[in-house]
Amino acid sequence: MGEMQDYIARLEGAERELVERIRARAVELVPDATEGMSYGMPALRYRDSPLLSVMSAKDHIGLYPFSPTVVSAVEGELEGYSWSKGTIRFTAEHPLPDALVDLIVELRRDEIDAAKQR
């Protein structure tokens, strides 16, 4: 296993299922993603850059796309969620829609690809 899967294995119940579902969707969309650490968090990495982290906190789950640009790009889809330039917060009772997770992952992947082509 890797850092993210080890982290997920320590979670319980609905949070564990949700965090694992997001990890699995990201890996499906970006098969070259590898597990590692970014900014002290277990994360998926792509082309040596942080792609995504999902972490459980006391009152929410945080999705970290490591990109204020990506968060800004989906800002219109975040009504009803708490967010800042670096994280999107949600709960197991009010999860992010799969289509939104997919969009975030794809936008971040494309951002990394564009940066690596310079």
C-alpha positions as CSV (number, residue, x, y, z in Angstrom):
1,M,0.0,0.0,0.0
2,G,1.0,3.6,-0.2
3,E,0.6,6.7,2.0
4,M,-3.0,7.4,1.0
5,Q,-4.2,3.8,1.3
6,D,-2.4,3.5,4.7
7,Y,-4.2,6.7,5.8
8,I,-7.6,5.5,4.5
9,A,-7.2,2.2,6.3
10,R,-7.2,4.1,9.6
11,L,-10.5,5.8,8.9
12,E,-13.9,4.2,9.8
13,G,-17.4,4.0,8.4
14,A,-18.8,6.5,5.9
15,E,-15.7,8.7,6.0
16,R,-13.5,5.8,5.0
17,E,-15.8,4.9,2.1
18,L,-16.0,8.4,0.9
19,V,-12.3,9.2,1.0
20,E,-11.5,5.9,-0.7
21,R,-14.1,6.5,-3.4
22,I,-12.5,9.9,-4.2
23,R,-9.0,8.3,-4.2
24,A,-10.2,5.6,-6.5
25,R,-11.9,8.0,-8.9
26,A,-8.8,10.1,-9.1
27,V,-6.6,7.1,-9.9
28,E,-9.1,6.0,-12.5
29,L,-8.9,9.4,-14.2
30,V,-5.2,9.7,-13.8
31,P,-3.8,6.2,-13.9
32,D,-0.2,7.5,-13.7
33,A,-0.9,9.0,-10.3
34,T,1.3,7.6,-7.5
35,E,0.9,7.8,-3.7
36,G,3.1,10.0,-1.7
37,M,3.2,13.0,0.5
38,S,2.6,16.7,-0.3
39,Y,2.6,19.5,2.2
40,G,2.7,16.9,5.0
41,M,-0.4,15.1,3.8
42,P,-0.9,11.7,2.2
43,A,-1.6,12.6,-1.4
44,L,-1.8,11.4,-5.0
45,R,1.1,12.8,-7.1
46,Y,1.3,13.1,-10.8
47,R,4.4,13.9,-12.8
48,D,6.2,14.7,-9.5
49,S,3.6,17.3,-8.5
50,P,0.8,17.1,-6.0
51,L,-2.5,16.1,-7.6
52,L,-5.0,15.7,-4.8
53,S,-5.3,14.9,-1.1
54,V,-8.4,14.0,0.9
55,M,-8.3,14.1,4.6
56,S,-10.8,13.7,7.4
57,A,-11.0,16.4,10.1
58,K,-13.1,16.6,13.2
59,D,-16.2,18.1,11.6
60,H,-15.6,17.7,7.9
61,I,-13.6,16.1,5.1
62,G,-11.2,18.3,3.2
63,L,-10.4,17.9,-0.5
64,Y,-7.1,19.6,-1.4
65,P,-6.4,20.0,-5.1
66,F,-3.2,22.0,-4.3
67,S,-4.3,24.8,-6.7
68,P,-6.3,28.0,-6.0
69,T,-6.9,28.2,-9.8
70,V,-8.7,24.9,-9.7
71,V,-10.8,25.9,-6.7
72,S,-11.7,29.2,-8.4
73,A,-12.6,27.3,-11.6
74,V,-15.3,25.3,-9.8
75,E,-16.4,28.0,-7.4
76,G,-19.8,28.2,-9.1
77,E,-20.4,24.5,-8.2
78,L,-19.6,24.9,-4.5
79,E,-22.8,26.4,-3.2
80,G,-23.6,24.7,0.1
81,Y,-20.0,23.8,0.8
82,S,-17.3,25.5,2.8
83,W,-14.2,26.3,0.8
84,S,-11.2,28.5,0.6
85,K,-8.5,29.0,-2.0
86,G,-6.8,25.7,-1.0
87,T,-9.5,23.4,0.2
88,I,-13.1,22.3,-0.3
89,R,-14.9,21.0,2.9
90,F,-17.8,18.6,2.9
91,T,-19.3,15.9,5.0
92,A,-20.3,12.3,4.5
93,E,-23.9,13.4,4.8
94,H,-23.3,16.1,2.1
95,P,-20.6,14.8,-0.1
96,L,-19.2,16.3,-3.3
97,P,-21.0,15.0,-6.4
98,D,-18.8,12.5,-8.4
99,A,-19.0,14.7,-11.5
100,L,-17.5,17.6,-9.5
101,V,-14.7,15.4,-8.1
102,D,-14.0,14.3,-11.6
103,L,-13.9,17.9,-12.9
104,I,-11.5,18.9,-10.0
105,V,-9.2,16.0,-10.7
106,E,-9.2,16.6,-14.5
107,L,-8.6,20.4,-14.1
108,R,-5.6,19.7,-11.7
109,R,-4.2,17.0,-14.1
110,D,-4.4,19.4,-17.0
111,E,-2.8,22.2,-15.0
112,I,0.1,19.9,-14.1
113,D,0.4,18.8,-17.8
114,A,0.5,22.4,-18.9
115,A,3.2,23.4,-16.4
116,K,5.4,20.4,-17.3
117,Q,5.3,21.3,-21.0
118,R,7.0,24.7,-20.4
